[in-house]
Amino acid sequence: MNVGSYLGAIEMSIKADLAYKADYLLNLFFKFLQVLLLIFIWTAIYLGTKVSSIRGFTLPDIYLYFLVVYALRSLMNMNLPYEMEDLVLDGNIAVNYTRPVNFPLQLFFMGFGEDLLSILLTGIPILIFALAISHAMLSAFSIAAFVIEVLLAYAIISVIGFLIGTMSLKFVYISSLINITWLIVLLLGGGVMPLNFFPATIQHMLLMLPFAIVLYVPAATFLGTISNSTILFSIGISTVWLVVLLGIATVAWNRARKLIASARG
């Protein structure tokens, strides 16, 4: 494994973000506006219905929940498919494929560089702020579980992104597909409301999917609103999903390689 090449990909990605500070900051700002809109909506729901709590969440709890979700969203991005789409559009996909590095890993580390900058500048400070104002006492189990959940979530999002990215070799323009996929992740992963707001049967079904680990489970673990048994179940089922998705991604990449090879003649 050419470690230097992958570290170079991370460095290049970070430098690119720093070079285009306005685009980078604007992207973070729009994400914040989306979360702020959800906070306004849920504020209206709580005040309009005059309820003090919904499924154990008070209005301040909802504020904290979406604050943590915003921190997590700074890390959970769909960078890989956009990178692949750009490479296909400018015709450099074949050139990058022939380099003496693992192409999927190179793409992963390029995306990781951008995400690393986001988590350092946005995610961690927001989590520290949320922890300070919530006065939550995280146990060693909660901290360990939270880290594992975030790593699993990042891996799952990356693999899903790569799977979508391989479709650019057939359809070229996949921006709409990327947006639809991310919308599904937000809806089914707790980005619009905590999953425990759903009836028990639907909630259990959603926890069986690979999206719950992306936002809801880490946020609930951080805030202490989820049981240890549910945490362990989510980690277990998400690990299974990751293995399955990696298998599908391997098959998809093998087919994509044939398309690249045929395009090169």
C-alpha positions, -999 to 999 in steps of 0.1 A, spaced: 0 0 0 14 34 -11 7 52 22 24 84 10 -1 87 -19 -31 85 3 -17 110 28 -10 132 -2 -47 129 -12 -57 140 23 -33 170 22 -45 180 -13 -81 179 -3 -75 200 28 -55 226 8 -83 227 -18 -108 235 9 -86 262 25 -80 277 -10 -117 280 -15 -127 292 19 -159 310 7 -173 278 -8 -164 257 22 -179 282 47 -210 287 26 -216 249 26 -214 248 64 -237 278 66 -264 262 45 -262 231 66 -267 252 97 -297 269 81 -312 235 74 -308 226 111 -321 260 122 -352 256 101 -359 222 118 -354 239 152 -380 266 142 -405 239 130 -402 219 162 -404 250 183 -437 258 166 -449 222 172 -441 222 209 -454 257 216 -485 252 193 -495 219 210 -485 232 244 -468 199 253 -439 199 277 -423 168 261 -427 143 233 -414 108 239 -391 121 267 -378 150 247 -384 185 260 -380 215 238 -344 222 251 -337 185 245 -347 190 208 -324 220 205 -295 199 219 -304 170 196 -303 190 164 -271 207 176 -254 173 179 -270 163 145 -254 194 130 -220 184 144 -224 149 130 -235 163 96 -202 182 94 -186 147 91 -212 127 73 -210 140 37 -215 126 2 -181 136 -12 -172 104 -30 -199 104 -56 -193 140 -64 -156 133 -68 -164 104 -92 -189 125 -112 -163 152 -117 -137 127 -128 -161 113 -153 -172 147 -166 -137 160 -172 -125 126 -186 -99 120 -159 -114 88 -146 -92 66 -168 -61 86 -160 -66 82 -122 -75 46 -126 -42 38 -142 -21 53 -114 -2 29 -91 -27 33 -62 -59 17 -52 -85 41 -69 -114 36 -44 -90 41 -15 -76 73 -31 -111 86 -35 -119 77 1 -89 96 15 -96 126 -7 -131 128 9 -116 121 43 -94 152 40 -123 174 35 -143 157 63 -114 159 87 -112 196 83 -150 199 89 -149 178 121 -119 197 135 -133 232 128 -170 225 133 -179 191 146 -157 188 177 -163 224 189 -200 220 186 -200 187 205 -180 203 233 -204 232 234 -234 208 234 -218 188 262 -212 220 282 -247 234 281 -264 200 286 -243 192 317 -245 155 305 -221 131 322 -208 107 296 -198 73 309 -168 54 295 -193 31 278 -211 60 261 -179 76 249 -166 43 235 -200 36 219 -202 71 204 -168 68 188 -176 33 174 -209 46 161 -194 76 143 -167 54 127 -193 29 115 -216 57 103 -187 73 84 -178 40 68 -214 32 58 -219 67 43 -186 64 24 -195 30 9 -230 42 -1 -214 72 -17 -190 51 -36 -218 28 -48 -236 59 -61 -204 72 -76 -199 40 -97 -232 49 -114 -217 80 -129 -199 57 -153 -233 48 -168 -254 79 -162 -226 106 -160 -249 131 -142 -258 117 -108 -262 149 -87 -300 143 -84 -294 107 -73 -269 119 -47 -295 145 -33 -322 119 -32 -300 95 -13 -290 121 12 -327 131 17 -335 94 24 -306 93 49 -319 124 67 -355 111 68 -347 76 79 -316 84 99 -330 109 124 -320 141 106 -356 154 106 -368 141 140 -356 116 166 -365 81 155 -381 73 189 -409 98 179 -422 70 156 -444 42 169 -425 13 184 -429 -10 154 -417 16 129 -389 27 152 -376 -9 154 -378 -12 116 -358 20 112 -332 7 136 -327 -23 114 -317 -1 85 -282 12 79 -293 49 83 -301 50 120 -264 48 129 -256 79 108 -273 105 130 -299 93 155 -280 66 174 -248 87 179 -269 118 189 -290 98 213 -259 81 227 -243 115 232 -274 129 250 -280 97 270 -316 92 256 -310 56 243 -306 24 262 -274 4 263 -291 -26 247 -303 -5 218 -268 9 214 -253 -26 212 -280 -37 188 -274 -8 165 -237 -13 165 -242 -50 157 -267 -45 129 -247 -16 114 -216 -38 113 -235 -64 94 -248 -37 70 -212 -24 65 -200 -59 55 -229 -64 31 -225 -29 15 -187 -36 11 -195 -68 -7 -220 -50 -30 -194 -22 -36 -168 -47 -46 -191 -62 -72 -201 -27 -84 -164 -16 -87 -154 -48 -106 -182 -39 -132 -171 -3 -132 -135 -13 -139 -147 -31 -170 -165 0 -182 -133 21 -177 -112 -5 -195 -136 -6 -225 -136 32 -226 -98 32 -228 -100 7 -257 
